[in-house]
Protein backbone atom coordinates (compact mmCIF):
# COMPACT_ATOMS: atom_id res chain seq x y z
CA UNK A 1 0.00 0.00 0.00
CA UNK A 2 1.40 3.41 -1.02
CA UNK A 3 1.82 6.00 1.72
CA UNK A 4 -0.65 8.89 1.81
CA UNK A 5 0.85 12.33 1.04
CA UNK A 6 -1.06 15.42 2.17
CA UNK A 7 0.02 18.81 0.81
CA UNK A 8 -1.04 22.43 1.08
CA UNK A 9 0.18 25.92 0.16
CA UNK A 10 -0.12 28.90 2.49
CA UNK A 11 -3.16 28.58 4.76
CA UNK A 12 -3.96 25.36 2.93
CA UNK A 13 -0.78 23.95 4.45
CA UNK A 14 -2.10 24.71 7.92
CA UNK A 15 -5.26 22.78 7.11
CA UNK A 16 -3.11 19.91 5.77
CA UNK A 17 -1.10 19.83 9.02
CA UNK A 18 -4.24 19.77 11.18
CA UNK A 19 -5.78 17.03 9.07
CA UNK A 20 -2.56 14.96 9.31
CA UNK A 21 -2.55 15.32 13.10
CA UNK A 22 -6.14 14.09 13.22
CA UNK A 23 -5.27 11.20 10.89
CA UNK A 24 -2.27 10.17 13.02
CA UNK A 25 -4.47 10.08 16.12
CA UNK A 26 -6.72 7.54 14.38
CA UNK A 27 -4.11 5.31 12.69
CA UNK A 28 -2.39 2.26 14.18
CA UNK A 29 1.15 2.98 13.00
CA UNK A 30 2.27 -0.60 13.68
CA UNK A 31 -0.14 -1.78 10.93
CA UNK A 32 -0.32 1.21 8.56
CA UNK A 33 2.26 3.26 6.72
CA UNK A 34 2.72 6.73 8.12
CA UNK A 35 1.26 9.62 6.09
CA UNK A 36 3.54 12.45 4.96
CA UNK A 37 2.41 16.06 5.18
CA UNK A 38 4.26 18.56 2.97
CA UNK A 39 3.42 22.26 3.35
CA UNK A 40 4.66 25.21 1.29
CA UNK A 41 4.99 28.68 2.77
CA UNK A 42 2.52 28.01 5.59
CA UNK A 43 2.19 29.80 8.94
CA UNK A 44 2.97 28.09 12.25
CA UNK A 45 -0.13 26.53 13.81
CA UNK A 46 0.66 25.87 17.47
CA UNK A 47 2.59 26.82 20.56
CA UNK A 48 5.06 24.93 22.77
CA UNK A 49 2.28 22.76 24.22
CA UNK A 50 1.30 21.44 20.78
CA UNK A 51 4.94 20.80 19.88
CA UNK A 52 5.50 18.88 23.14
CA UNK A 53 2.33 16.84 22.56
CA UNK A 54 3.55 15.85 19.08
CA UNK A 55 7.00 14.93 20.43
CA UNK A 56 5.33 12.52 22.86
CA UNK A 57 4.77 10.38 19.75
CA UNK A 58 8.17 10.37 18.08
CA UNK A 59 6.82 8.82 14.88
CA UNK A 60 4.52 11.80 14.39
CA UNK A 61 7.17 14.51 14.19
CA UNK A 62 8.81 12.80 11.19
CA UNK A 63 5.51 12.97 9.25
CA UNK A 64 5.79 16.72 8.60
CA UNK A 65 7.96 18.55 6.06
CA UNK A 66 7.49 22.32 5.87
CA UNK A 67 9.07 24.10 2.89
CA UNK A 68 9.83 27.76 3.63
CA UNK A 69 11.64 30.43 1.60
CA UNK A 70 13.54 33.48 2.77
CA UNK A 71 11.01 35.79 1.09
CA UNK A 72 7.67 34.18 1.99
CA UNK A 73 5.76 36.32 4.55
CA UNK A 74 3.15 33.79 5.77
CA UNK A 75 5.47 31.54 7.82
CA UNK A 76 6.53 34.65 9.76
CA UNK A 77 3.06 35.99 10.49
CA UNK A 78 2.84 34.43 13.97
CA UNK A 79 6.46 34.84 15.06
CA UNK A 80 7.33 37.33 17.81
CA UNK A 81 9.31 39.51 15.35
CA UNK A 82 6.20 40.05 13.25
CA UNK A 83 3.86 40.28 16.26
CA UNK A 84 5.94 41.33 19.30
CA UNK A 85 4.52 40.59 22.77
CA UNK A 86 2.34 43.38 24.19
CA UNK A 87 4.16 43.30 27.52
CA UNK A 88 7.62 42.25 28.65
CA UNK A 89 6.05 39.70 30.98
CA UNK A 90 4.55 37.74 28.12
CA UNK A 91 6.03 34.22 28.30
CA UNK A 92 8.02 32.91 25.38
CA UNK A 93 6.18 29.63 25.86
CA UNK A 94 3.08 31.37 24.46
CA UNK A 95 4.80 32.00 21.10
CA UNK A 96 3.95 29.87 18.11
CA UNK A 97 6.54 27.13 17.75
CA UNK A 98 7.51 24.96 14.77
CA UNK A 99 7.37 21.16 14.72
CA UNK A 100 8.47 18.59 12.17
CA UNK A 101 11.27 19.19 9.65
CA UNK A 102 11.68 22.58 7.96
CA UNK A 103 13.28 22.82 4.54
CA UNK A 104 14.68 26.34 4.28
CA UNK A 105 15.12 27.58 0.71
CA UNK A 106 17.18 30.36 -0.81
CA UNK A 107 18.87 31.13 -4.09
CA UNK A 108 21.96 29.37 -2.72
CA UNK A 109 20.22 26.08 -2.09
CA UNK A 110 18.19 24.10 0.39
CA UNK A 111 18.81 22.83 3.90
CA UNK A 112 16.75 21.04 6.54
CA UNK A 113 16.50 21.71 10.27
CA UNK A 114 14.39 20.25 13.06
CA UNK A 115 15.59 22.44 15.94
CA UNK A 116 12.63 24.76 16.71
CA UNK A 117 14.75 27.59 18.13
CA UNK A 118 17.00 27.72 15.07
CA UNK A 119 13.97 27.69 12.75
CA UNK A 120 12.44 30.61 14.67
CA UNK A 121 15.76 32.47 14.48
CA UNK A 122 15.87 31.90 10.73
CA UNK A 123 12.31 33.17 10.28
CA UNK A 124 13.05 36.27 12.36
CA UNK A 125 16.48 36.95 10.84
CA UNK A 126 15.28 36.78 7.28
CA UNK A 127 12.11 38.78 7.92
CA UNK A 128 11.80 41.98 5.92
CA UNK A 129 8.96 44.49 5.91
CA UNK A 130 10.02 45.63 2.45
CA UNK A 131 8.02 44.07 -0.40
CA UNK A 132 7.38 40.55 0.99
CA UNK A 133 6.76 38.09 -1.82
CA UNK A 134 4.46 35.07 -2.05
CA UNK A 135 6.76 32.55 -3.62
CA UNK A 136 5.74 30.20 -6.41
CA UNK A 137 7.06 26.88 -5.11
CA UNK A 138 6.78 25.02 -8.42
CA UNK A 139 10.34 25.98 -9.51
CA UNK A 140 11.57 24.97 -6.04
CA UNK A 141 10.12 21.48 -6.43
CA UNK A 142 11.54 21.15 -9.94
CA UNK A 143 14.96 22.28 -8.71
CA UNK A 144 14.82 19.74 -5.88
CA UNK A 145 14.15 16.96 -8.39
CA UNK A 146 17.21 18.01 -10.40
CA UNK A 147 19.42 18.22 -7.30
CA UNK A 148 18.37 14.96 -5.71
CA UNK A 149 21.90 13.75 -6.47
CA UNK A 150 24.37 16.55 -6.72
CA UNK A 151 27.86 17.71 -5.78
CA UNK A 152 28.17 20.26 -2.96
CA UNK A 153 29.73 23.45 -4.38
CA UNK A 154 29.65 25.47 -1.15
CA UNK A 155 32.98 27.19 -0.38
CA UNK A 156 33.96 27.50 3.27
CA UNK A 157 36.59 29.42 5.17
CA UNK A 158 39.65 27.16 5.19
CA UNK A 159 40.13 27.75 8.93
CA UNK A 160 37.10 25.53 9.77
CA UNK A 161 38.65 22.17 10.64
CA UNK A 162 35.93 20.80 12.94
CA UNK A 163 33.78 18.39 10.81
CA UNK A 164 30.65 19.07 12.88
CA UNK A 165 31.12 22.85 12.64
CA UNK A 166 31.84 22.60 8.91
CA UNK A 167 28.67 20.58 8.31
CA UNK A 168 26.52 22.99 10.30
CA UNK A 169 28.07 25.96 8.49
CA UNK A 170 27.21 24.44 5.11
CA UNK A 171 23.63 23.97 6.27
CA UNK A 172 23.29 27.51 7.55
CA UNK A 173 24.88 29.06 4.45
CA UNK A 174 22.30 27.30 2.30
CA UNK A 175 19.61 29.44 3.97
CA UNK A 176 21.04 32.47 2.18
CA UNK A 177 22.55 34.21 5.21
CA UNK A 178 25.98 35.80 4.77
CA UNK A 179 28.92 33.66 5.94
CA UNK A 180 30.81 36.32 7.87
CA UNK A 181 27.97 38.21 9.60
CA UNK A 182 27.81 38.29 13.39
CA UNK A 183 24.30 36.87 13.29
CA UNK A 184 25.30 33.84 11.20
CA UNK A 185 28.24 33.15 13.53
CA UNK A 186 25.94 33.20 16.55
CA UNK A 187 23.48 30.84 14.84
CA UNK A 188 26.20 28.38 13.88
CA UNK A 189 27.61 28.37 17.42
CA UNK A 190 24.13 27.82 18.87
CA UNK A 191 23.32 24.91 16.54
CA UNK A 192 26.67 23.25 17.31
CA UNK A 193 26.17 23.61 21.06
CA UNK A 194 22.66 22.15 20.93
CA UNK A 195 23.80 19.29 18.69
CA UNK A 196 26.51 18.41 21.22
CA UNK A 197 24.04 18.52 24.12
CA UNK A 198 21.55 16.39 22.20
CA UNK A 199 24.13 13.65 21.71
CA UNK A 200 24.62 13.37 25.46
CA UNK A 201 20.86 13.18 26.06
CA UNK A 202 20.05 10.46 23.54
CA UNK A 203 18.45 7.44 25.18
CA UNK A 204 20.60 4.45 24.17
CA UNK A 205 18.71 1.35 25.34
CA UNK A 206 21.46 -1.02 24.17
CA UNK A 207 24.13 0.70 26.25
CA UNK A 208 21.92 1.08 29.31
CA UNK A 209 20.66 -2.51 29.03
CA UNK A 210 24.10 -3.76 30.10
CA UNK A 211 23.92 -1.54 33.19
CA UNK A 212 20.44 -2.91 33.94
CA UNK A 213 21.81 -6.46 33.81
CA UNK A 214 24.14 -5.56 36.68
CA UNK A 215 21.17 -4.40 38.76
CA UNK A 216 19.32 -7.61 37.91
CA UNK A 217 22.33 -9.65 39.07
CA UNK A 218 22.23 -7.83 42.42
CA UNK A 219 18.56 -8.71 42.80
CA UNK A 220 19.25 -12.34 41.92
CA UNK A 221 21.69 -12.44 44.83
CA UNK A 222 19.07 -10.88 47.12
CA UNK A 223 16.56 -13.48 45.96
CA UNK A 224 18.95 -16.37 46.64
CA UNK A 225 19.83 -15.08 50.11
CA UNK A 226 16.26 -15.23 51.37
CA UNK A 227 15.44 -18.46 49.60
CA UNK A 228 18.13 -20.08 51.73
CA UNK A 229 16.40 -18.56 54.79
CA UNK A 230 13.11 -20.31 54.04
CA UNK A 231 11.06 -17.19 53.35
CA UNK A 232 11.54 -16.13 49.72
CA UNK A 233 12.34 -12.67 48.42
CA UNK A 234 8.67 -11.70 47.90
CA UNK A 235 7.74 -12.14 51.56
CA UNK A 236 11.01 -10.73 52.84
CA UNK A 237 10.43 -7.53 50.86
CA UNK A 238 6.78 -7.46 51.92
CA UNK A 239 7.76 -7.68 55.59
CA UNK A 240 10.60 -5.15 55.17
CA UNK A 241 12.30 -6.28 58.36
CA UNK A 242 15.87 -6.53 57.00
CA UNK A 243 18.26 -3.75 55.98
CA UNK A 244 18.79 -5.49 52.64
CA UNK A 245 15.08 -5.05 51.90
CA UNK A 246 15.61 -1.27 51.86
CA UNK A 247 18.85 -1.66 49.87
CA UNK A 248 16.84 -3.31 47.09
CA UNK A 249 15.43 0.10 46.13
CA UNK A 250 18.73 1.34 44.70
CA UNK A 251 18.65 -1.54 42.19
CA UNK A 252 14.90 -1.66 41.65
CA UNK A 253 14.29 2.03 40.94
CA UNK A 254 16.70 2.45 37.97
CA UNK A 255 15.37 -0.80 36.49
CA UNK A 256 11.80 0.45 36.65
CA UNK A 257 12.70 3.86 35.19
CA UNK A 258 14.63 2.19 32.35
CA UNK A 259 11.85 -0.21 31.37
CA UNK A 260 9.08 2.36 31.71
CA UNK A 261 11.00 4.65 29.35
CA UNK A 262 11.90 1.91 26.88
CA UNK A 263 8.38 0.50 26.76
CA UNK A 264 7.03 4.02 26.23
CA UNK A 265 9.46 4.56 23.34
CA UNK A 266 8.59 1.23 21.73
CA UNK A 267 4.86 1.82 22.05
CA UNK A 268 5.10 5.19 20.32
CA UNK A 269 7.54 4.15 17.61
CA UNK A 270 7.41 0.45 16.64
CA UNK A 271 10.83 -0.70 15.48
CA UNK A 272 9.54 -2.63 12.49
CA UNK A 273 6.21 -3.46 10.96
CA UNK A 274 4.65 -6.60 12.41
CA UNK A 275 6.82 -6.62 15.55
CA UNK A 276 6.81 -4.31 18.57
CA UNK A 277 9.94 -5.42 20.35
CA UNK A 278 13.35 -6.77 19.41
CA UNK A 279 13.92 -10.24 20.78
CA UNK A 280 16.93 -9.20 22.83
CA UNK A 281 14.98 -6.56 24.75
CA UNK A 282 11.86 -8.70 25.03
CA UNK A 283 13.81 -11.49 26.73
CA UNK A 284 15.42 -9.04 29.17
CA UNK A 285 12.09 -7.28 29.69
CA UNK A 286 10.38 -10.56 30.56
CA UNK A 287 13.05 -11.37 33.15
CA UNK A 288 12.67 -7.87 34.58
CA UNK A 289 8.88 -8.19 34.80
CA UNK A 290 9.00 -11.60 36.47
CA UNK A 291 11.63 -10.47 38.97
CA UNK A 292 10.49 -6.93 39.81
CA UNK A 293 6.69 -6.92 39.54
CA UNK A 294 6.36 -9.24 42.58
CA UNK A 295 8.22 -6.59 44.59
CA UNK A 296 5.75 -3.92 43.47
CA UNK A 297 2.92 -6.26 44.45
CA UNK A 298 4.53 -6.85 47.86
CA UNK A 299 4.74 -3.10 48.51
CA UNK A 300 1.16 -2.59 47.26
CA UNK A 301 -0.37 -5.08 49.73
CA UNK A 302 2.04 -4.14 52.51
CA UNK A 303 0.57 -0.63 52.33
CA UNK A 304 -2.95 -2.02 52.83
CA UNK A 305 -4.24 -1.79 49.26
CA UNK A 306 -6.31 -4.42 47.45
CA UNK A 307 -7.07 -5.48 43.87
CA UNK A 308 -3.63 -4.82 42.35
CA UNK A 309 -4.67 -6.02 38.89
CA UNK A 310 -7.19 -3.21 38.51
CA UNK A 311 -4.44 -0.57 38.51
CA UNK A 312 -1.53 -2.65 37.23
CA UNK A 313 1.24 -0.44 35.74
CA UNK A 314 1.02 -0.08 31.99
CA UNK A 315 4.60 -1.11 31.18
CA UNK A 316 4.10 -4.51 32.85
CA UNK A 317 0.92 -5.12 30.89
CA UNK A 318 2.60 -4.22 27.59
CA UNK A 319 5.69 -6.35 28.27
CA UNK A 320 3.42 -9.33 28.92
CA UNK A 321 1.26 -8.56 25.89
CA UNK A 322 4.29 -8.34 23.58
CA UNK A 323 5.65 -11.61 24.95
CA UNK A 324 2.36 -13.36 24.17
CA UNK A 325 2.29 -11.81 20.68
CA UNK A 326 5.87 -12.95 20.04
CA UNK A 327 5.43 -16.56 21.14
CA UNK A 328 6.21 -19.06 18.41
CA UNK A 329 6.05 -22.87 18.71
CA UNK A 330 9.83 -23.18 18.51
CA UNK A 331 10.34 -20.61 21.30
CA UNK A 332 8.08 -22.35 23.85
CA UNK A 333 10.08 -24.80 26.02
CA UNK A 334 8.63 -28.32 26.30
CA UNK A 335 7.49 -29.70 29.63
CA UNK A 336 10.56 -31.91 30.09
CA UNK A 337 12.85 -28.90 29.75
CA UNK A 338 10.77 -26.96 32.25
CA UNK A 339 10.91 -29.86 34.74
CA UNK A 340 14.70 -29.92 34.59
CA UNK A 341 15.03 -26.16 35.15
CA UNK A 342 12.13 -25.49 37.52
CA UNK A 343 14.40 -25.12 40.57
CA UNK A 344 16.06 -22.01 39.10
CA UNK A 345 13.06 -20.61 37.24
CA UNK A 346 11.03 -17.48 37.92
CA UNK A 347 7.24 -17.70 38.13
CA UNK A 348 5.92 -17.12 34.62
CA UNK A 349 2.90 -15.13 35.75
CA UNK A 350 4.42 -12.05 37.38
CA UNK A 351 1.04 -11.35 39.02
CA UNK A 352 1.02 -14.68 40.88
CA UNK A 353 1.49 -13.06 44.29
CA UNK A 354 -1.38 -10.66 43.68
CA UNK A 355 -3.64 -13.70 43.18
CA UNK A 356 -2.27 -15.19 46.42
CA UNK A 357 -2.97 -11.96 48.32
CA UNK A 358 -6.53 -11.79 46.99
CA UNK A 359 -7.06 -15.46 47.90
CA UNK A 360 -5.99 -14.70 51.48
CA UNK A 361 -8.43 -11.79 51.58
CA UNK A 362 -11.18 -14.16 50.39
CA UNK A 363 -10.33 -16.56 53.23
CA UNK A 364 -10.72 -13.78 55.79
CA UNK A 365 -14.00 -12.60 54.32
CA UNK A 366 -15.31 -16.17 54.26
CA UNK A 367 -14.56 -16.65 57.96
CA UNK A 368 -15.88 -13.24 59.03
CA UNK A 369 -19.18 -13.19 57.09
CA UNK A 370 -22.39 -15.18 57.25
CA UNK A 371 -24.18 -13.34 54.45
CA UNK A 372 -24.89 -15.93 51.77
CA UNK A 373 -24.07 -13.71 48.78
CA UNK A 374 -20.63 -12.83 50.19
CA UNK A 375 -19.93 -16.45 51.20
CA UNK A 376 -20.80 -17.81 47.76
CA UNK A 377 -18.77 -15.14 45.96
CA UNK A 378 -15.65 -15.82 48.06
CA UNK A 379 -16.04 -19.60 47.71
CA UNK A 380 -16.21 -19.14 43.96
CA UNK A 381 -13.05 -16.97 43.99
CA UNK A 382 -11.17 -19.55 46.06
CA UNK A 383 -12.23 -22.36 43.78
CA UNK A 384 -11.03 -20.32 40.80
CA UNK A 385 -7.70 -19.74 42.55
CA UNK A 386 -7.30 -23.50 43.13
CA UNK A 387 -7.69 -24.14 39.41
CA UNK A 388 -5.22 -21.35 38.61
CA UNK A 389 -2.57 -22.87 40.95
CA UNK A 390 -3.09 -26.38 39.59
CA UNK A 391 -2.62 -25.09 36.06
CA UNK A 392 0.68 -23.44 36.98
CA UNK A 393 1.92 -26.55 38.79
CA UNK A 394 1.02 -28.94 36.00
CA UNK A 395 2.91 -26.72 33.51
CA UNK A 396 5.87 -26.18 35.86
CA UNK A 397 5.24 -22.47 35.42
CA UNK A 398 5.71 -21.39 39.04
CA UNK A 399 8.84 -21.15 41.19
CA UNK A 400 9.28 -23.79 43.94
CA UNK A 401 9.79 -20.84 46.31
CA UNK A 402 6.03 -20.67 46.82
CA UNK A 403 6.37 -23.81 49.00
CA UNK A 404 8.95 -22.30 51.37
CA UNK A 405 7.67 -22.58 54.96
CA UNK A 406 7.29 -18.82 55.55
CA UNK A 407 5.82 -17.90 52.15
CA UNK A 408 2.47 -16.15 51.72
CA UNK A 409 1.27 -19.07 49.62
CA UNK A 410 1.85 -21.51 52.49
CA UNK A 411 0.14 -18.98 54.76
CA UNK A 412 -2.85 -19.07 52.42
CA UNK A 413 -2.86 -22.86 52.46
CA UNK A 414 -2.97 -23.01 56.28
CA UNK A 415 -5.95 -20.63 56.31
CA UNK A 416 -7.69 -22.49 53.50
CA UNK A 417 -7.06 -25.90 55.04
CA UNK A 418 -8.78 -24.69 58.21
CA UNK A 419 -11.77 -23.50 56.17
CA UNK A 420 -12.00 -26.89 54.44
CA UNK A 421 -11.70 -28.80 57.73
CA UNK A 422 -14.53 -26.72 59.22
CA UNK A 423 -16.75 -27.69 56.29
CA UNK A 424 -17.25 -24.08 55.18
CA UNK A 425 -16.42 -24.97 51.57
CA UNK A 426 -18.62 -28.08 51.65
CA UNK A 427 -17.65 -30.12 48.60
CA UNK A 428 -16.88 -26.97 46.65
CA UNK A 429 -13.09 -27.34 46.58
CA UNK A 430 -10.37 -29.16 44.63
CA UNK A 431 -9.62 -32.62 45.94
CA UNK A 432 -6.54 -32.72 43.71
CA UNK A 433 -4.88 -29.63 45.22
CA UNK A 434 -5.96 -30.56 48.76
CA UNK A 435 -4.45 -34.02 48.41
CA UNK A 436 -1.24 -32.55 46.95
CA UNK A 437 -0.84 -30.16 49.87
CA UNK A 438 -1.97 -32.43 52.74
CA UNK A 439 0.24 -35.32 51.69
CA UNK A 440 3.12 -32.87 51.08
CA UNK A 441 3.73 -34.20 47.61
CA UNK A 442 4.46 -30.61 46.62
CA UNK A 443 7.99 -31.26 47.92
CA UNK A 444 8.61 -33.28 44.74
CA UNK A 445 7.84 -30.24 42.58
CA UNK A 446 11.34 -28.73 42.79
CA UNK A 447 12.89 -31.90 41.36
CA UNK A 448 10.43 -32.03 38.46
CA UNK A 449 8.83 -35.28 39.66
CA UNK A 450 5.44 -34.07 40.82
Secondary structure by P-SEA (a helix, b strand, c coil): cbbbbbbccaaaaaaaaaaaaaaaaacccccccbbbbbbccccccccaaaaaaaaccccccccbbbbbccccccccccccccccccccccccccccccccccccccccbbbbbccaaaaaaaaaaaccccccccccaaaaaaaaaaacbbbbccccccccccaaaaaaaaaaaaaccccccaaaaaaaaaaaaaaaaaaaaccccccaaaaaaaaaaaaaaaaaaaaaacccaaaaaaaccccccccaaaaaaaaaaaaaaaaaaaaaccccccccccaaaaaaaaaaaaccaaaaaaaaaaaccccccccccaaaaaaaaaaaaaccccccccaaaaaaccccccccccaaaaaaaaaaaaaaaaaacccaaaaaaaaaaaaaaaaaaaaaaaaccccccccccccaaaaaaaaaaaaaaaccccccccaaaaaaaaaccccccccccc
